[in-house]
Amino acid sequence: MHVLILGGTAEARRLAELLHGVPGLELTSSLAGRIAGPRPLPGETRIGGFGGADGLTAWLREHGVDVVVDATHPFAETISHHAARAAATARVPLLALRRPGWVPEAGDRWHEVGSLAEAARALPALGRRVFLTTGRLGLAAFADLDDLWFLVRSVDAPQPPHPSRMEILLDRGPFTLDGERELLRRHRVDVVVTKDSGGAATAPKLTAAREAGLPVVVVRRPPAPQGVPVVPTPEDAAHRVREALREASSRNR
């Protein structure tokens, strides 16, 4: 049975580790190629886009894929919808692996918004020194905020358009609470912007902001495509894949 993992997340990596070497299972992980120098993954790896839903449909058929697991970033909305359409067309089961979103705690000063553009509109009323942790893509939404200063953290360097008053911090999680406290203090940050990515790797910034009494603009995540089953952990996804493998083995006896 051939399993395709649409990856790029820590959960996708963990799922590949859980499934690698399972008898009767061929494993391919697909990365979009947006991050330079990704770490090696267990099993086969392909890098680059498929050419939309139609290209992914053709790839599934050509390579005899039996199960697709969409373990992309919670905000990778386009590929998730392409995967749903391609899997339906190719009649291949699709499972979405989505880490749970963050939940506000007592003392949090969250301002939830629906998009990066809404986040940009909210900022001038909240602060002047912004810790922007939404990644290098989408910075154009903040490019016109010339009165604000931004600390932008991302894995790879961003390209224009981006804010004119900006310092770039190239770093990759997981991050520590002590490190996030020091970062907010050293750069005199007075407002934080984040996407609701969920997970523990980047959550310490929320705790540090809560302790400092800082407002946090949180961009809500888009929902998974309608009708696609969702599981919260790599272990749950691996269990579903193994169940499908057992069912396939029973049919072939």
LOVEX-41232 format. One record per residue (C-alpha): residue in one letter; x, y, z. Coordinates in steps of 0.2 Angstrom, whole numbers, plus 5000, padded with zeros to 4 digits. Layout:
LOVEX-41232
AXYZ ...
***
This chain:
LOVEX-41232
M500050005000 H500750174995 V500450315007 L500750495002 I501150625016 L500950805012 G502150875024 G503251015030 T502751005049 A503450925064 E501850815064 A502150755046 R503950705051 R503350615066 L502050525056 A503450475043 E504450405057 L503050305064 L502650225047 H504350205040 G504850015039 V503049955042 P502949795031 G501849815016 L501950005016 E502750115003 L502950295010 T503250455001 S503350625009 S503050784999 L503750955003 A503251114995 G505051174994 R504751345002 I506051315016 A507951295010 G508851145016 P507451045024 R508050905036 P508050725028 L506450625031 P506150435033 G505650355016 E505550434999 T505450624998 R504850734984 I505050924984 G503951044974 G502151074969 F501050964959 G500351094948 G498651114956 A497250984960 D497350914942 G499250884944 L499050804961 T497650694954 A498750634940 W500250604952 L499150494963 R498550394949 E500350374941 H501150324957 G499750204963 V499350304979 D498150214991 V498050345005 V498450525007 V498750615023 D498750805023 A499950845037 T500351025030 H500351185040 P498651225047 F498651385036 A499151295020 E497451315014 T497751304995 I498651134996 S497351065008 H495951104996 H496951044981 A497150884991 A495350864994 R494850884976 A496250774969 A495850634982 A494050634978 T494350634959 A495650494960 R494550404973 V495950394986 P495550405005 L496150575012 L496450605031 A496950775038 L498250785052 R497950945062 R498750995078 P497451075090 G497351265090 W497851365105 V496651415118 P496751575128 E497151565146 A496751685161 G497751845159 D497851835140 R497551995130 W497051905113 H496352005099 E495751875086 V495651915068 G495151825052 S496651875041 L498351955040 A497552115033 E496452125048 A497952105059 A498752245051 R497252355053 A497152315072 L499052355076 P499052545076 A497852545091 L498852415101 G500652455100 R502152525091 R503552385092 V502852225084 F503452055086 L502851975070 T502851785070 T501851745055 G503251685044 R504051765029 L502551755018 G501151875019 L502252025025 A501552135011 A499952155023 F501052255035 A502152345022 D501152515023 L501352525042 D502752655042 D502452715059 L502752545067 W504352445070 F504352255067 L505452115073 V505051975060 R505551805064 S505651675051 V506651515045 D507151595029 A507451785024 P505851875018 Q505751955001 P504952124998 P503652194999 H503852205018 P503852335032 S505152475030 R505652485048 M506052295051 E507352185059 I507452005054 L507751865066 L508151705056 D507751555068 R506851395069 G505851325084 P505551255096 F505851405107 T506051415125 L505051525137 D506651605144 G507251645127 E505551725122 R505551825138 E507251895134 L506751935116 L505252035121 R506252125134 R507752165123 H506752225109 R505552325119 V504052235111 D502352295115 V501252195104 V501452015097 V500651955080 T500451765077 K499451635068 D498551505077 S499751375072 G499451275088 G500751155095 A502151175108 A503551225098 T503051415096 A501851425111 P503151495123 K502951675115 L501051665121 T501651635139 A502951765138 A501651895131 R500451845145 E501751875159 A502252045151 G500352095149 L500552115131 P499152115118 V499251975105 V498451975088 V497951805084 V497451755066 R496151615066 R496551465056 P495551415041 P494451255043 A494951095035 P494051055018 Q492250995021 G492050815023 V493850775026 P494150675042 V495350765054 V496450685068 P497450785081 T499050685082 P500350585072 E499950435082 D498050445078 A498550465059 A499750315060 H498350205068 R497150255054 V498450205040 R498850045049 E496950005049 A496850035031 L498349925028 R497549785038 E495949805028 A496849795011 S497849645017 S496249555022 R495449595005 N496949524996 R497049355005 
***
